[in-house]
Amino acid sequence: MKTLLFTILPVLFLFSSCKKEDSKTNSRESTTYINTKSGSSWTYHEINSSGSTAIESDYTITSTNRDTTINNRSYHIYDLSFGGNRYLNITGKDYFEFDTLPGQNKKPFERLYLKGDASIGTSWTQSEKLMLEGVEIPITITNTIVENSLTKVINGRSYDKVVHVSSKITSLYFPGNALKTDIHSYYAPNYGLIENTTNIELDYLTLKQTFNISTTLKSADLK
């Protein structure tokens, strides 16, 4: 993954997985959007249009046989093909991811990225602080369930009962429209994340950056 001012924030929206379940199960409430079975893997295709020339690449997330405890939660560990690990947890119907925020303090960060049984219009927020160039910058991440019974076609494959989550990052530190974000994640039963689009534009004083990435599920091997 490429390093920009807000790289780690949008990247956090790209990773989640879904447990394989009985094909007779039709209730969204019984769907589990996490797979901890060792060897399950997801391969994604990424198009990074942040620069003048789009860069395309593939990467794979693989479930390991390891867990770890963080902040009294049990997180399952996933290997990332580009290096490092991903940590996911399910508590009830709430799904968390653990990472560190960018900036000088590398603050540990637990993000609630999905509410599995939430109805359309449900929103939740999380406030954090970044340390950049010696300045502490407050940010707020707001997530909203936009759709929860969507049919979506990705790479020629049709997925049913897809949940669509819209996310935005805002900060009182940046006035007006200095920071614009538009992030959309789509989760399908049996597959988890099937598509994400992340668009971030920052134009404030000397901070000028654009982050434009689309990610789609290319293949999955769920155990």
Secondary structure in CASP SS format (residue, H / E / C, confidence):
PFRMAT SS
TARGET T0000
AUTHOR 0000-0000-0000
METHOD secondary structure of the structure
MODEL  1
M C 1.00
K C 1.00
T C 1.00
L C 1.00
L C 1.00
F C 1.00
T C 1.00
I H 1.00
L H 1.00
P H 1.00
V H 1.00
L H 1.00
F C 1.00
L C 1.00
F C 1.00
S C 1.00
S C 1.00
C C 1.00
K C 1.00
K C 1.00
E C 1.00
D C 1.00
S C 1.00
K C 1.00
T C 1.00
N C 1.00
S C 1.00
R H 1.00
E H 1.00
S H 1.00
T C 1.00
T C 1.00
Y C 1.00
I C 1.00
N C 1.00
T C 1.00
K C 1.00
S C 1.00
G C 1.00
S C 1.00
S E 1.00
W E 1.00
T E 1.00
Y E 1.00
H E 1.00
E E 1.00
I E 1.00
N E 1.00
S C 1.00
S C 1.00
G C 1.00
S C 1.00
T C 1.00
A C 1.00
I E 1.00
E E 1.00
S E 1.00
D E 1.00
Y E 1.00
T E 1.00
I E 1.00
T E 1.00
S E 1.00
T E 1.00
N E 1.00
R E 1.00
D E 1.00
T E 1.00
T E 1.00
I E 1.00
N C 1.00
N C 1.00
R E 1.00
S E 1.00
Y E 1.00
H E 1.00
I E 1.00
Y E 1.00
D E 1.00
L E 1.00
S C 1.00
F C 1.00
G C 1.00
G C 1.00
N E 1.00
R E 1.00
Y E 1.00
L E 1.00
N E 1.00
I E 1.00
T E 1.00
G C 1.00
K C 1.00
D E 1.00
Y E 1.00
F E 1.00
E E 1.00
F E 1.00
D E 1.00
T E 1.00
L C 1.00
P C 1.00
G E 1.00
Q C 1.00
N C 1.00
K C 1.00
K C 1.00
P E 1.00
F E 1.00
E E 1.00
R E 1.00
L E 1.00
Y E 1.00
L E 1.00
K E 1.00
G C 1.00
D C 1.00
A C 1.00
S C 1.00
I C 1.00
G C 1.00
T C 1.00
S E 1.00
W E 1.00
T E 1.00
Q E 1.00
S E 1.00
E E 1.00
K E 1.00
L E 1.00
M E 1.00
L E 1.00
E C 1.00
G C 1.00
V E 1.00
E E 1.00
I E 1.00
P E 1.00
I E 1.00
T E 1.00
I E 1.00
T E 1.00
N E 1.00
T E 1.00
I E 1.00
V E 1.00
E E 1.00
N E 1.00
S E 1.00
L E 1.00
T E 1.00
K E 1.00
V E 1.00
I E 1.00
N C 1.00
G C 1.00
R E 1.00
S E 1.00
Y E 1.00
D E 1.00
K E 1.00
V E 1.00
V E 1.00
H E 1.00
V E 1.00
S E 1.00
S E 1.00
K E 1.00
I E 1.00
T E 1.00
S C 1.00
L C 1.00
Y C 1.00
F C 1.00
P C 1.00
G C 1.00
N C 1.00
A C 1.00
L E 1.00
K E 1.00
T E 1.00
D E 1.00
I E 1.00
H E 1.00
S E 1.00
Y E 1.00
Y E 1.00
A E 1.00
P C 1.00
N C 1.00
Y C 1.00
G E 1.00
L E 1.00
I E 1.00
E E 1.00
N E 1.00
T E 1.00
T E 1.00
N E 1.00
I E 1.00
E E 1.00
L E 1.00
D E 1.00
Y E 1.00
L C 1.00
T C 1.00
L E 1.00
K E 1.00
Q E 1.00
T E 1.00
F E 1.00
N E 1.00
I E 1.00
S E 1.00
T E 1.00
T E 1.00
L E 1.00
K E 1.00
S E 1.00
A E 1.00
D E 1.00
L C 1.00
K C 1.00
END
